[in-house]
């Protein structure tokens, strides 16, 4: 009996124990969706912001402190996207792994060709402008492929045993994005150079990818509500430039876009800038499937009906 017990103990000690999944916290649902694509079953991913939320303004919750305290890796958008709410959370979470420069802290903007970097000094008179450039780079699907590879690199350093899996998943994800982009570009091809108005400056990477031309903003400055004088000027511009569509995010007040639509006949179109921002956008590719289809339909009709 003693010999049998010893054999059982030796067998138990020699049996490989599955490593616990890496605990990843992301600031946005886009980053969470991409991290899940790359990490698969080797990671456990949570996003602090939800799809319908403005990522600039996320209300801190006590549960966030627990998640950050236990995280092996924090993935943030960077470019000061989360500057209004993330630093205070990290200070209270007391997780040394998530300090800047540590392996557990990843700025997803690394490797991105950043647009909208301001020239000259930046101050509050310019509105909520980002001094490091526009942080909404994930609305270009090919930037999602770059971020996937950046995440794979970091996961390889944290979990070398899974590196082959992470690299393969990133390669497969890029392949799916490239194949889908051919379809999306074909849908948008008839609208190359078409002029649109947007609410907030969330879309330069998207419009650059798909060849649209933004001629005006509902916000006179980023984060600043439009005064009546600006609305009047924008109404004239929409008529003059024959703009058919006013694009806005789901978390902005739509009274002014609706007023502009009534004055001009343009159509207000709410597009989701993030995964989960609208029903049916629960992964990164589905987000573009829906946004591209809805934008093409709106540009094709230009009926003036708000939606």
Secondary structure as GFF3:
##gff-version 3
##sequence-region A 1 307
A	DSSP	alpha_helix	2	14	.	.	.	ID=ss1
A	DSSP	beta_strand	22	26	.	.	.	ID=ss2
A	DSSP	alpha_helix	29	39	.	.	.	ID=ss3
A	DSSP	three_ten_helix	40	42	.	.	.	ID=ss4
A	DSSP	beta_strand	43	47	.	.	.	ID=ss5
A	DSSP	alpha_helix	62	70	.	.	.	ID=ss6
A	DSSP	beta_strand	73	76	.	.	.	ID=ss7
A	DSSP	alpha_helix	86	93	.	.	.	ID=ss8
A	DSSP	three_ten_helix	96	98	.	.	.	ID=ss9
A	DSSP	beta_strand	105	107	.	.	.	ID=ss10
A	DSSP	three_ten_helix	124	126	.	.	.	ID=ss11
A	DSSP	three_ten_helix	137	139	.	.	.	ID=ss12
A	DSSP	alpha_helix	141	158	.	.	.	ID=ss13
A	DSSP	three_ten_helix	160	162	.	.	.	ID=ss14
A	DSSP	alpha_helix	163	188	.	.	.	ID=ss15
A	DSSP	three_ten_helix	189	191	.	.	.	ID=ss16
A	DSSP	beta_strand	195	198	.	.	.	ID=ss17
A	DSSP	alpha_helix	204	210	.	.	.	ID=ss18
A	DSSP	beta_strand	213	217	.	.	.	ID=ss19
A	DSSP	alpha_helix	228	241	.	.	.	ID=ss20
A	DSSP	beta_strand	245	248	.	.	.	ID=ss21
A	DSSP	alpha_helix	255	264	.	.	.	ID=ss22
A	DSSP	beta_strand	267	270	.	.	.	ID=ss23
A	DSSP	alpha_helix	284	301	.	.	.	ID=ss24
###
